[in-house]
Every structure is written in C-alpha cells, then in structure tokens.
C-alpha cells in the first residue's frame, strides 16, 4: 500500500493518503486544508480518490473536505454524532481567527463495525467517542495500521475540554477498543509523531503507563 502523511493547516493535522498500488484506488483521511498539496501527492502516485474519511468534525480535520470532494467527486464519510460540530464550522473558525471553509454534504454515515476499502485493503471502523462524540478510528489489520484521529497520541490522548468532549469516555474508548488491537499496530495520530499500541500501553501516563 501507498501511505503518505501530510501535516496540513495551521494546526498541523496529519492528513493521510492511503492507496493501493494495483488498483490505484485511494482513501484520503482528514483533509483539513492544503488541498493543492494533497492533489499533488495523489497525482505523483497516480491515485484516484474513492473515499474521503473524516475521523471527527473539528475544523482542522474536515476544513478541506468540500474542496477535495469537488476536485475528486469522492464521497465523504463521517460519524453523524459530530453533525452538530460540523454545522458550527463558522464558530470553530472564529476560535482560530480563520476564514470559514466551504461545507459539503456528508455522503455516508460512518458507524462502528463498518468496513471501508482502499483498493484491496479493508479498514474497520472503530467508534471511539471522547474527544468528540463522533470520533472514529480506522484499523487496517493487513497493514498493522491504526488511523487514530485525535483519540490517541504519542504518550497522550485527545483533549476533552471542547464541546462534545468527555474525559472518562475517551479513556474507555482507548482501553476497551484500541488497546484490544495487537501491540505491534502502528498508530497514525491526528497530530505529531506516530506510536504503537504496545508503547502506549506501557508509557502513556493518561492510561496508567510510566
């Protein structure tokens, strides 16, 4: 599989381009901004976007979805528990002092247990509320990869002090769902460096690690 990570926007959201070398079908996860750079990477690898997946509806993760959909025609997937957050994109823009991005319809609701595809690779949807109520992760077992959005970070967790956040809930999501994955699973975080499930079990201070 082709996997490119591109930090986008003023908050450096990690946008992932995840594509199949054979079919050239690709998924773009969290296109928060910088659509021309995303398009350039897609062109570099000769990829066709077949799905745009949003891990949660904070502006730095979803702000460029409408432009990418317009460019590629690909459907947008998001857990609809974050619909209200997306409807308040103007308020989120005001928090950051930035222009309000264009919005688009959410074409497909993202639900726990769903299976998405990028070419021949299957990704399982894991609903992990806590950072937001719709926060979701994508697990690609064949690649030993987890796209975690802002649920889990290197020795940290997503903030829970914004609307829709719940501190106890995010800990349950990580302990009960993400920590059930194989330890060698590489975690692609929504911001900053990657980690592994095993590392976080032993070293994440929010989750009992030292």
Helices and strands as residue ranges (DSSP letters): E 2-8, E 13-19, E 25-29, H 35-45, E 48-53, H 59-62, H 65-72, E 75-78, G 80-82, H 83-87, H 89-96, E 108-109, E 115-118, E 121-127, E 136-140, G 141-143, E 145-149, E 152-153, E 156-157, H 167-176, G 178-180, E 186-189, E 195-196, H 197-203, G 205-207
